[in-house]
Amino acid sequence: MPGNGDDARNFDFPPNVGGPSVYESLRAAGYRDCELFGVNWLSAEHRLKPLLNYHDATKAQIVVDFINDVMKFTGQPQVDLIGHSMGATLGLQAVEFGSLERAIRRVIVIVIAGPLRGLAMCPVVGYANPSFTVCGAQNYFSANIFGLYPPSLFVWNPNMGSNGLRAAPQRMPSTRFYAIGADINDEFLCQSAGFTADCGKSTYFEPASNVLSQLDVGYGSTALEVDYDLSDYSIFKAGGGDLDGVGHYRAKNNTGALQVNMLKSDCRGADCCAGYSPVCDRAQ
């Protein structure tokens, strides 16, 4: 599941440190092409406008149909779900929307492995800004329409709350959950507008016995560092860890080895770091 504005084909995007892509890592681990599937839940037009995209029933149904089609094609009763960024939150929404909890064997939520707690930038632009509908709160009339605004006393968005998507492991006890994040080096979770110390924690699930490993692979620059290079229309390092280390995108592109460990073994905690470098810390 690609992120907001991304293409599923980018799981074959090469990492900055050399070596195999996620797709190549999965192939080397024994997966065949007929076992690897991706879906673009946004049209090409909507991928060009990420600030206007949000969760709704139409997008969730695309993912529900996709999961059902994969199970039908493979003849298997379960699938493993890998989601990056908003593709992770949409994937989790779709599983519950389509009552597919028993069809999911393992979940790897990568980087803003979804923004499970929302985006730190959203309080700056507001929860009802037509130019930033990605930051919307939950629609009053439908629980399936919501953006990434962190819930508060005055803003209703329970999907981003403590009992929302990040509590999915508690509602899916037979599914194994993993998370990979870049913490403060994630330039989308921790944009300069947020200045929130815990912004990078948004990628992680609430503790549960079936949350087996939550890892921080981020390093390098953060989006809070001042560089006064206005070529990116910001006085801050807008690219975060992806400039010189691992941030939002490279936490997906660089971590093929981690993803294989999480899919093919029963690794827990930092044991899932086997074969991966340079930075891999246990976040929980």
N, C-alpha and C positions, 0 to 999 in steps of 0.2 A: 504494500500500500504506500504509494508515494505521498509526499507532503503537499501542502497548499502551493499551487503554482508549479509543481514538479511533474516529471514524466516518469512512468514506471520503468522505462528503459534506462533511467539513470542509476538503477541498481547495478548496472554494468559500467558505471563511471569509474575510471581508475583512481586509486587513492594517491595522495600527494607524496607518500613515502615509498612509492614503487610497490611492486608485488601485485597480487591479484585483486580484481574487483570483487564485490559481494557475489555477483553471479558466478564469476570464475571460481571463487572459494567454495561455493555450494556444489558446483560441478566437480571440483577436485575431491570433494568429500563423498562423492558417489551419487549425487542427485542427477537424474536425467532431465532433459528438457521437458519431457512429458509429465514431470513432477513439479515443475517450477512455473508459477503463473503470476501475472501482475495485472492490475486493472487501473486505468485512468478514470477516476471518478469525477473529473472535471473535463469539460470540452477544451479544445485548444484555445478558444476565445476566452474562457473563464480562467485558464491557467495564466493568461497575461494580465489578469486583474486580481491578484491575491488579496488585496485589501478589502475586496467586496465579497469574498466567499465566506460562507458560514455553514453550519450544520443544518440539514433539514431532512425531511422524510424521503424526498426524491433521491438525494445522494445516498442516504442509508440503504434505500431499496436497490440501488445499483450494486452496492457491496453484498447485500443479501443474495441477490440473484447470482452474483459472481461466485460466492462461496458454494451455493447450491449447485451451480454448473460444474465447479471443480470436483465436488464430491461425486456427481453423476458421471463425469468423464473418467475419473480415476477408479470409481467403484469402491471408494473408501468412505467409512462413516465419519471420519474426522479429518481436519486440516490443521496445519500450523499457520499462524498469522503473524506476519512481520509488518509493522507500520512505522513510518517515519513522520514526525511532526504532526500536522493536522490529520494525516492519513492514519495515525494511531488512534486519535480520539474518534474519528469517524468510524474506524473499524470496530472500536469498542461499542459505540452507539449502535452500529448495524447489528452486532451480535445480539444485543438485547432487543433491538427493534424487531428482528426477525426470529426471536426465540431460538437462537442457534447455540446456546450455551454449551450443550452437550456435543456439539460438532467441532469444538475447538480444543485441540490437544495441548498446544503450547502457544503462548503469546509473547512476542518480543517487541516491546514498545521502545523504539529507538529515538534518542534525543528528545526534542520536546516530544519526546517519546510521547509524545504528545504533550501539549501544554495541559497537563491534567489538573493544574491549579490555575490555569489562565495565563495571560500575558501581562507582564509588569507594565508595558507601555499603555495598556488599555485605559486605566484610570485617567491618563493624560488626555486622550482623545474623546473619552466619554462612551457611555453604553448605548447611545442612540444617535450616533453620528453617521449620516448617510454616506460619508466619504470613507468610513472605516467600519463597514458592517461586520468585518471579521471580529470586531471587538464588541459585538452586541451582547446584551443580556438575554435571558430566556424569554421567548414570546409568551405573553400572558395566556394565550389561547391554545398553545401547543408546546408540550415538553420536548418535541423533536426539532424545534427551531431555536437555535441558540448560537451565540458566538463565544469568544474567549475572554469575556470580561470576568475578572476574579470576583466572586460573590462577596458581599458585605452586608452590613446592617440595612443599607438603603437600596441595594441592587440585588434583584432576584435572579440567580443563575445557579441552581443547585447542581447542575451537571459538572461544574467546576469546584463544587464544595467537597467537604470531607466524606459525604455519603454518595458522591457522584461517580464519575468515571474512574477515579483513582481508587475507589473502593470495590471495583469489579471483581478482584480476587475473592473477596468475601462472599460474593454472590455466585461465584463459579468455582467451588472448592475442588472440583476434579481436574481443573485446568492449571497448568504450571505457567507462572508469570515471571518475566525478566524485564529489566529496563537498562538502557544504555544512555547516558547523558554526558554533556560537556560542562555542566554546572555554570559557573560565572563566565566561562569562555564561550558560551552559546550566545551569539550576537542577536538572536531573535527573542530568546527568553529574557535576556538581560540587556536590552537596548539602553542606551544612555538616558533615555527619557524616564526610565523606571527608577533607577537608583535604589533598588530593593535588594537587600543583602541575601535574601533567600530565594531570589528569582530563579536560580538554576535548579532548585529543588522541584520545580514544577513537573519534571519528567518522571518523578518517582511515585510508586503506588503506596497506599497505606499499608502498614505492616500486616502480614498474614502468613500462615504456615506454608501456603503455596506460592508465595513470592520468594523465589529461590535465590535470585541475585539481582542487585541493582548497582551498576557500576558507573564511575565517573572517569571518562577518558579524555577530558578536556585539558588543554594546556596552551601556552602562548599568550597572545594578547586578549584583552577583554574589551567589550564595547564601551566600557567606562573610562578607558584611557584616552587622554587628550593628545591629538596629533596635529591639529590645526591644518590638516590637509583638506581643503575645501573641494577637492575634485569629486568627493563622494557626497558633497552637500552637507557635511557634518564636521564639527571640530573634533569629533571623537573617532576612534578606530571602528568604523561601522562594520567592518568585516570580522571583528572579534578574533577568536582562535583560528578561524579558517584562513587568516592572513599568514600566520607563521607557526601554526600548530594544529590543533583540532578544535573545531567549533561546531556549529549547527549542522553543516552538511558533511564535514569529514567524520563526524561521529557516526554517520551512516556509511560513507564511502570507504573509510579506513578499517572498519571493524568486521570484515568478513570472517576472520578467524574466531572472533567472539561469538558471532551469530551461529557459526557451525557448532561450536562447543555447546551453546544453549539448545540447539536443535537435536544434536546427536548424542549428547551425554546427559547425565544426571548431575552436572556440576552445580555447586552452590557457592555463593559469595565470591571471594576473590579466586577460587579455583577455576572459575570460568575464564580467567585471564590467561590460561595456559596457551603459549604460542603466540601471544600478542604483545606488542611493545609500541611506543615507549612508556606511556602512562596509562595505568589501569588500576584505579583505586576502588575499593568497595564503598559505596555510598550509604549502605544500610547494613 
